[in-house]
Amino acid sequence: MTRHVPAPFLFVDVEASSLHEGGFPIEVAWVTQDGVSESHLVRPQEGWAEWCTQAARLHGLTLTMLHAHGKAAQDVAHRFVQVARGRRVVSDATAFDGTWLSMLCDTAGLAAPPLLPVQLAYAEAVGPLLDHSASRSVQARMALQIVNHHEADEDACNRVRHRALYDAWSLFRIWSAIAGVPASPDPPA
């Protein structure tokens, strides 16, 4: 009998122009399960107009920066779908990121891959660490403690927040710490 090996994870994060209706993707980043990362600024498309100055203060991106350094949404969408193929795409904000990834992929006539909660990756990583002779409720508490511990460690590092690459890297680092896979503190430059 052949053992089923699940597809590897792709940790993704999206920064947007606004959390309000009409917000659009402005930065997309991902990290593969083996630590290869990419980040792309997205040039706003015609009709993408909702801009929130409060959100801009958080991520530090401006429309001028996006127009000067952003890539065409279609190009970013094609690259994202290419990298996501054969991987399970996970996010810590599936509702928001899923909406923005769908919007991004729509510009290229592509279907966005399904987006799963990052807790799936964490749960798979923590599984081998659990006492499988314990009850399910004890295992669940143990798993939650392990994940909470690694999330707290990551939060304590005071890394850059609200930039897509650093946020995706943070998800990857938490997974790596749980899984016992070495990972550098910061994404490669």
ZAMARGU-4260 file (C-alpha; in steps of 0.2 Angstrom, whole numbers, plus 5000, padded with zeros to 4 digits):
<rodrens>
0) 5000/5000/5000 | 5007/5017/4995 | 5007/5030/5009 | 4999/5047/5005 | 5011/5061/5007
5) 5002/5078/5009 | 5006/5092/4997 | 5019/5104/5005 | 5013/5121/5012 | 5014/5138/5005
10) 5013/5152/5018 | 5005/5168/5011 | 5001/5185/5016 | 4993/5200/5007 | 4993/5218/5011
15) 4979/5229/5005 | 4975/5247/5001 | 4960/5246/5014 | 4951/5233/5025 | 4935/5241/5018
20) 4924/5236/5003 | 4934/5240/4988 | 4951/5237/4996 | 4963/5229/4984 | 4979/5219/4985
25) 4995/5230/4985 | 5008/5218/4991 | 5008/5199/4990 | 5022/5187/4997 | 5024/5169/5000
30) 5036/5157/5008 | 5038/5139/5002 | 5039/5125/5015 | 5058/5124/5011 | 5060/5142/5015
35) 5060/5150/4997 | 5052/5167/4998 | 5045/5180/4985 | 5037/5197/4988 | 5029/5207/4975
40) 5022/5225/4975 | 5006/5226/4965 | 5003/5241/4954 | 4984/5246/4956 | 4973/5242/4942
45) 4961/5254/4934 | 4945/5255/4945 | 4955/5250/4960 | 4952/5266/4970 | 4949/5262/4989
50) 4964/5269/4998 | 4964/5270/5017 | 4977/5282/5025 | 4976/5273/5041 | 4981/5256/5033
55) 4995/5265/5024 | 5002/5271/5040 | 5003/5252/5045 | 5011/5245/5030 | 5021/5261/5025
60) 5017/5259/5006 | 5011/5274/4996 | 5002/5274/4979 | 5017/5283/4972 | 5028/5268/4977
65) 5016/5256/4970 | 5015/5265/4953 | 5034/5266/4953 | 5039/5249/4959 | 5023/5238/4958
70) 5021/5224/4945 | 5006/5222/4934 | 4993/5212/4944 | 4991/5200/4930 | 5010/5196/4931
75) 5009/5194/4950 | 4994/5183/4948 | 5002/5171/4936 | 5018/5169/4946 | 5007/5166/4962
80) 4997/5153/4954 | 5012/5145/4946 | 5021/5143/4963 | 5005/5138/4972 | 5002/5123/4960
85) 5004/5107/4970 | 5005/5116/4987 | 4992/5119/5001 | 4991/5138/5002 | 4989/5144/5020
90) 4986/5161/5028 | 4982/5168/5045 | 4968/5179/5038 | 4959/5167/5025 | 4944/5179/5023
95) 4954/5194/5019 | 4968/5186/5010 | 4956/5175/5000 | 4946/5190/4994 | 4962/5199/4989
100) 4970/5184/4980 | 4954/5181/4971 | 4954/5199/4965 | 4972/5198/4960 | 4969/5182/4950
105) 4953/5188/4942 | 4964/5202/4933 | 4973/5187/4924 | 4957/5177/4921 | 4964/5164/4934
110) 4956/5155/4948 | 4964/5158/4965 | 4970/5142/4973 | 4960/5137/4989 | 4966/5146/5004
115) 4967/5136/5021 | 4970/5142/5038 | 4988/5141/5044 | 4982/5132/5059 | 4981/5116/5048
120) 5000/5118/5045 | 5003/5120/5063 | 4992/5105/5068 | 5002/5094/5056 | 5018/5100/5063
125) 5013/5097/5081 | 5005/5080/5078 | 5022/5070/5080 | 5025/5079/5096 | 5009/5073/5105
130) 5007/5059/5117 | 4995/5048/5106 | 4991/5037/5121 | 4982/5053/5129 | 4964/5057/5126
135) 4959/5068/5112 | 4956/5083/5124 | 4973/5081/5132 | 4981/5080/5115 | 4971/5096/5109
140) 4977/5105/5125 | 4995/5100/5122 | 4994/5105/5104 | 4987/5122/5108 | 5000/5125/5122
145) 5014/5121/5109 | 5007/5132/5096 | 5003/5146/5108 | 5021/5145/5115 | 5029/5147/5097
150) 5017/5161/5092 | 5022/5170/5108 | 5040/5168/5104 | 5038/5175/5087 | 5028/5190/5093
155) 5041/5194/5106 | 5054/5196/5092 | 5047/5213/5087 | 5050/5210/5069 | 5043/5221/5055
160) 5024/5219/5054 | 5011/5223/5041 | 5023/5220/5026 | 5018/5204/5017 | 5035/5196/5016
165) 5038/5198/5035 | 5021/5192/5039 | 5022/5177/5028 | 5039/5173/5035 | 5032/5174/5053
170) 5019/5161/5049 | 5033/5150/5041 | 5045/5153/5056 | 5031/5147/5068 | 5028/5132/5058
175) 5047/5128/5057 | 5049/5130/5075 | 5035/5118/5079 | 5041/5106/5066 | 5059/5107/5071
180) 5065/5113/5055 | 5079/5126/5055 | 5074/5144/5049 | 5083/5160/5048 | 5076/5174/5059
185) 5072/5185/5044 | 5068/5182/5026 | 5083/5182/5014 | 5087/5199/5007
</rodrens>
